[in-house]
Amino acid sequence: MDTEVVVIGAGVTGLCTATLLAQKLGREAVLCLEKAPHPGGTTGSDRDGRFVMDWGGNGFLDREPRTLEWIEQLGLTNQLVRANTAAAKRFICRNGVLHEIKAPPGFFFSPLLSVMGRLRLCLEPFIPPKKDNSPETIYGFASRRIGREAARIMVGAMVLGIYGGDAEKLSMTHCFPRMVAMERDYGGLMKALLAIRRKRKASPMGPPGTLTSFQGGTGTLIEGASAQLQDRIRFNTPVSALARGDNGYEVILPDGSVIRCRAVVSAVPAYAAAAFTSDFDAALSGALGAIPYAGLAVVTLAFPKAAIGRDLDGFGFLVPRGEGIRTLGCLWTSTLFPRQAPENMALLRVMAGGSTDPEVLDLSDEELADLVLKELTPVLDIGGKAEFIRIKRHEKGIPQYTIGHEQRLEAIEAAESRHPGLSFAGNAYRGIGLNDCVLSAERAFLRTLECLHRSD
Ligand SMILES: Cc1cc2nc3c(=O)[nH]c(=O)nc-3n(C[C@H](O)[C@H](O)[C@H](O)COP(=O)(O)OP(=O)(O)OC[C@H]3O[C@@H](n4cnc5c(N)ncnc54)[C@H](O)[C@@H]3O)c2cc1C
């Protein structure tokens, strides 16, 4: 055997799996293979001494103990920063105006929705919970509970902001399992929110937990984990195929060289795993390849604060479809994490693209920057020039848990049972957030240990 375990992919998930395994089995027992010349996948940060610019995720909610434990294990706890409390305010752009999303009863007086839309939303506590287990889209769930207008304007915008996805295609159970549980356990969302607020005394409108990052951005996590693994990550090393070997697996590289190991964790996007498993297990490869992805562009802009007429007093804003604006949303980074920009500068992060507007990714950098500037200027009352604009493209950035995801997961889990010692981890399966990636890494870690112990 060349090594005990090969972890394929050095994004957050692969790095988390590899560091957990290295801590348990020793560094030499783990080898992480990464296609790119650097670690991180969709997570990373650029820094220029004044600004911190995250490539993908700009934080995680500090509600998942396993993430905080991993950060502690990496020795990074002292670098954590919680988002400014101003971040509790969130806005939706409708008819060119930013409307704050308010908790009831303030919500009822907000012009974000029409009077009919607000009245329909007030009926939510009286809507009976869904009785059967048939698959439901996010839009189906939301329009049933809060009405079509609120579903389109509020939920549709949120789904684009989080998943870059179409609420009419994504599966409610797989994207928002907590909300499904709220309906099931409390009989409705309002009833659940009030019960939870009583317990936590927190705002029911914000997500539970506080948005958290590092002084140096989420890339700190990638750098900390990579430093622990040192030469046990091999860069510019794409895996091209997988085969069964004596007492384990053969991981095959494009030059035909083979790495022999007892267990394999795939922590690459599902389409990449589909490619290297096509000759290994066609049913598995088919299920992996059927998970669609949406592309996203992250446009980071910096302006002198004096150039922005609107007070950036919150998290930022989302834009529902149908508003004639292609931007999906804009986060006010310098409000969220003030030390990620100089005091006199406003740092903004705009998302564009997603599954409802994939053509945005075909625009040149210049066209994309022009589009974003044209759309942001009236909304934020911008009266000056951007100091810089940077664009990061994620061609296949976020997996889409569409209806049918359950069957794909079942097929992948069945393949894991057919091939002891092979595990699939990452954002393609049971959650896309950084916390979900850590939980998925832990699952792969435990499965791998179990397999190694069984074959000892
Ligand atoms: C724009 C954007 C914003 C986001 N915002 C947030 C946020 O605010 N909060 C949050 O919690 N989450 C956020 N997310 C989600 C989160 O960042 C991702 O789910 C997470 O980074 C995915 O990590 P991963 O390791 O599973 O996959 P990836 O990051 O995709 O890593 C997979 C790795 O596998 C490598 N690879 C691919 N093929 C091969 C091969 N054949 N051989 C070897 N290596 C291979 C890739 O190069 C890559 O490094 C965001 C995502 C995006 C795109």
PDBQT file of the ligand as one rigid body, heavy atoms in Angstrom, charges set to zero:
ROOT
HETATM    1  C1  LIG A 501     -20.146  32.163  -4.609  1.00  0.00    +0.000 C 
HETATM    2  C2  LIG A 501     -20.354  31.252  -3.440  1.00  0.00    +0.000 A 
HETATM    3  C3  LIG A 501     -20.745  31.781  -2.207  1.00  0.00    +0.000 A 
HETATM    4  C4  LIG A 501     -20.916  30.962  -1.109  1.00  0.00    +0.000 A 
HETATM    5  N1  LIG A 501     -21.256  31.495   0.100  1.00  0.00    +0.000 NA
HETATM    6  C5  LIG A 501     -21.315  30.723   1.204  1.00  0.00    +0.000 A 
HETATM    7  C6  LIG A 501     -21.482  31.292   2.493  1.00  0.00    +0.000 A 
HETATM    8  O1  LIG A 501     -21.545  32.511   2.639  1.00  0.00    +0.000 OA
HETATM    9  N2  LIG A 501     -21.542  30.458   3.560  1.00  0.00    +0.000 N 
HETATM   10  C7  LIG A 501     -21.425  29.109   3.445  1.00  0.00    +0.000 A 
HETATM   11  O2  LIG A 501     -21.491  28.404   4.460  1.00  0.00    +0.000 OA
HETATM   12  N3  LIG A 501     -21.228  28.533   2.232  1.00  0.00    +0.000 NA
HETATM   13  C8  LIG A 501     -21.152  29.313   1.115  1.00  0.00    +0.000 A 
HETATM   14  N4  LIG A 501     -20.934  28.743  -0.108  1.00  0.00    +0.000 N 
HETATM   15  C9  LIG A 501     -20.842  27.289  -0.206  1.00  0.00    +0.000 C 
HETATM   16  C10 LIG A 501     -19.489  26.734   0.218  1.00  0.00    +0.000 C 
HETATM   17  O3  LIG A 501     -18.499  27.680  -0.033  1.00  0.00    +0.000 OA
HETATM   18  C11 LIG A 501     -19.179  25.481  -0.595  1.00  0.00    +0.000 C 
HETATM   19  O4  LIG A 501     -20.240  24.575  -0.475  1.00  0.00    +0.000 OA
HETATM   20  C12 LIG A 501     -17.896  24.803  -0.151  1.00  0.00    +0.000 C 
HETATM   21  O5  LIG A 501     -16.795  25.669  -0.281  1.00  0.00    +0.000 OA
HETATM   22  C13 LIG A 501     -17.681  23.547  -0.993  1.00  0.00    +0.000 C 
HETATM   23  O6  LIG A 501     -16.541  22.879  -0.570  1.00  0.00    +0.000 OA
HETATM   24  P1  LIG A 501     -16.192  21.429  -1.105  1.00  0.00    +0.000 P 
HETATM   25  O7  LIG A 501     -14.860  21.093  -0.548  1.00  0.00    +0.000 OA
HETATM   26  O8  LIG A 501     -17.292  20.480  -0.829  1.00  0.00    +0.000 OA
HETATM   27  O9  LIG A 501     -16.126  21.555  -2.692  1.00  0.00    +0.000 OA
HETATM   28  P2  LIG A 501     -15.186  22.429  -3.620  1.00  0.00    +0.000 P 
HETATM   29  O10 LIG A 501     -14.907  23.743  -3.024  1.00  0.00    +0.000 OA
HETATM   30  O11 LIG A 501     -15.836  22.389  -4.958  1.00  0.00    +0.000 OA
HETATM   31  O12 LIG A 501     -13.801  21.632  -3.654  1.00  0.00    +0.000 OA
HETATM   32  C14 LIG A 501     -13.608  20.492  -4.457  1.00  0.00    +0.000 C 
HETATM   33  C15 LIG A 501     -12.121  20.386  -4.818  1.00  0.00    +0.000 C 
HETATM   34  O13 LIG A 501     -11.953  19.218  -5.619  1.00  0.00    +0.000 OA
HETATM   35  C16 LIG A 501     -10.998  19.510  -6.643  1.00  0.00    +0.000 C 
HETATM   36  N5  LIG A 501     -11.166  18.547  -7.747  1.00  0.00    +0.000 N 
HETATM   37  C17 LIG A 501     -12.131  18.524  -8.703  1.00  0.00    +0.000 A 
HETATM   38  N6  LIG A 501     -11.942  17.459  -9.532  1.00  0.00    +0.000 NA
HETATM   39  C18 LIG A 501     -10.858  16.800  -9.080  1.00  0.00    +0.000 A 
HETATM   40  C19 LIG A 501     -10.187  15.603  -9.483  1.00  0.00    +0.000 A 
HETATM   41  N7  LIG A 501     -10.602  14.870 -10.532  1.00  0.00    +0.000 N 
HETATM   42  N8  LIG A 501      -9.092  15.212  -8.777  1.00  0.00    +0.000 NA
HETATM   43  C20 LIG A 501      -8.635  15.936  -7.717  1.00  0.00    +0.000 A 
HETATM   44  N9  LIG A 501      -9.240  17.070  -7.299  1.00  0.00    +0.000 NA
HETATM   45  C21 LIG A 501     -10.355  17.481  -7.958  1.00  0.00    +0.000 A 
HETATM   46  C22 LIG A 501     -11.323  20.963  -7.023  1.00  0.00    +0.000 C 
HETATM   47  O14 LIG A 501     -10.239  21.578  -7.682  1.00  0.00    +0.000 OA
HETATM   48  C23 LIG A 501     -11.626  21.567  -5.640  1.00  0.00    +0.000 C 
HETATM   49  O15 LIG A 501     -10.461  22.095  -5.035  1.00  0.00    +0.000 OA
HETATM   50  C24 LIG A 501     -20.737  29.555  -1.238  1.00  0.00    +0.000 A 
HETATM   51  C25 LIG A 501     -20.347  29.013  -2.480  1.00  0.00    +0.000 A 
HETATM   52  C26 LIG A 501     -20.153  29.853  -3.564  1.00  0.00    +0.000 A 
HETATM   53  C27 LIG A 501     -19.717  29.256  -4.877  1.00  0.00    +0.000 C 
ENDROOT
TORSDOF 0
